[in-house]
Amino acid sequence: MRRNANLIGPNVVKFRCLRGWTQEELAGKIQLAGCYMTRDMLANIETRRRTVTDVQADFIADVFGISTAELFPPKPRGGARRRD
């Protein structure tokens, strides 16, 4: 799998750190919400080594109390697409 396989990883780190949660705590909260997630899976999402399904993104956003759209970086201006 190629590096940078998802766009939300850096924002997952940001929202987790803003709340003062460890990876273990966040993974536990996601599991309690009903989505299977281990600390290793979360670490790989945060470092963009693992793809994220739409269902996982929804659960992550719900645990943070934000919209799924807030997990994604802003679109670049001028119509250019990101190529990571």
C-alpha positions as CSV (number, residue, x, y, z in Angstrom):
1,M,0.0,0.0,0.0
2,R,1.3,3.4,-0.8
3,R,2.0,6.1,1.8
4,N,-0.5,8.9,2.1
5,A,-3.5,6.5,1.5
6,N,-6.0,8.9,3.1
7,L,-6.6,12.6,3.5
8,I,-8.0,12.7,7.1
9,G,-5.1,11.3,9.1
10,P,-3.5,14.7,10.0
11,N,-6.9,16.0,11.1
12,V,-7.6,12.9,13.2
13,V,-4.4,13.7,15.1
14,K,-5.3,17.3,15.5
15,F,-8.8,16.6,16.9
16,R,-7.5,13.8,19.1
17,C,-4.7,16.1,20.6
18,L,-7.1,19.0,21.1
19,R,-9.2,16.7,23.3
20,G,-6.1,15.4,25.1
21,W,-6.9,11.8,24.2
22,T,-4.3,9.0,23.6
23,Q,-4.6,6.8,20.5
24,E,-5.8,4.0,22.9
25,E,-8.5,6.2,24.3
26,L,-9.8,7.3,20.9
27,A,-9.7,3.7,19.6
28,G,-11.8,2.7,22.6
29,K,-14.3,5.4,22.1
30,I,-14.7,4.4,18.4
31,Q,-15.2,0.8,19.5
32,L,-17.8,1.8,22.1
33,A,-19.6,3.7,19.3
34,G,-19.9,0.5,17.4
35,C,-17.0,0.4,14.9
36,Y,-14.1,-2.0,15.3
37,M,-10.8,-0.1,15.7
38,T,-7.6,-1.0,17.3
39,R,-4.8,1.4,18.4
40,D,-2.6,0.1,15.7
41,M,-5.3,0.7,13.1
42,L,-5.8,4.2,14.3
43,A,-2.0,4.9,14.3
44,N,-1.8,3.8,10.7
45,I,-4.8,6.0,9.8
46,E,-3.1,9.0,11.5
47,T,0.2,8.4,9.7
48,R,-1.8,7.9,6.4
49,R,-0.5,4.3,5.9
50,R,-4.0,2.9,6.0
51,T,-7.1,3.8,4.0
52,V,-10.2,4.9,5.8
53,T,-13.7,3.6,4.8
54,D,-16.6,6.1,4.7
55,V,-18.1,4.2,7.7
56,Q,-15.0,4.6,9.7
57,A,-14.8,8.3,8.9
58,D,-18.4,8.7,10.1
59,F,-17.7,7.0,13.4
60,I,-14.5,9.0,13.9
61,A,-16.4,12.2,13.3
62,D,-19.3,11.2,15.6
63,V,-16.8,10.4,18.4
64,F,-15.3,13.9,18.0
65,G,-18.7,15.5,17.7
66,I,-17.9,17.1,14.4
67,S,-19.2,16.6,10.8
68,T,-17.4,14.2,8.6
69,A,-16.5,17.1,6.3
70,E,-14.5,18.7,9.0
71,L,-12.1,15.7,9.0
72,F,-11.0,16.5,5.4
73,P,-8.5,19.3,4.6
74,P,-9.8,22.3,2.7
75,K,-9.9,22.0,-1.0
76,P,-7.1,23.9,-2.8
77,R,-8.1,27.1,-4.5
78,G,-8.0,27.4,-8.3
79,G,-9.4,23.9,-9.0
80,A,-6.0,22.1,-8.6
81,R,-6.3,18.6,-7.2
82,R,-4.0,17.3,-4.5
83,R,-1.6,14.6,-5.6
84,D,-0.1,12.9,-2.5
